[in-house]
Amino acid sequence: MNYERDIHIDETSLDIEWLEQSALMFKYGTNEADMEREKDLAKERLDLVKADLDKSIRENPEKFGIAKITEAAVSNTIISQDEHKTAYHEFLEIQHEYNIAKVAVRAVAQRKDALENLVRLHGQQYFAGPKIPRDLSEERKAYRESTDKRVRKIRRNN
């Protein structure tokens, strides 16, 4: 997914932008749902690692260097185990990706609001433009190529 390209609006091609909007919302909404599922699965894996470690520690506390089993001792031992650390870091990474996916959906929704306002401005003759009908298929193709070029330029400058 190319967030930068997809949220960009070409104010000279509002008709094309509107044609793209619903597909963008679907794409990013679906991505958010997929990432939420991944986050939930990672959380489930983390919980299973915790449960397995809890059971192992309680069954064989000496193996983990615990003289007396207390909730605090078990909890502290769980979080110090490599299995838990790995599962926890995986969960954090996926949760971060999910949060980015949520932000992307909000950005696409904000894009819709911006399009609506630009169309209002256009209707008020704010923009002067040609009166010749355009070939939307060609304009859409040219728009995508132009946007990709601008995004590449921005990335090079950053």
Secondary structure, DSSP 8 states (H G I E B T S, - for coil): --HHHHH---TT-HHHHHHHHHHHHHHHHHHHHHHHHHHHHHHHHHHHHHHHHHHHHHH-GGGGT-SS--HHHHHHHHHHSHHHHHHHHHHHHHHHHHHHHHHHHHHHHHHHHHHHHHHHHHHTT-S----S---HHHHHHHHHHHHHHHHHHHHHH-
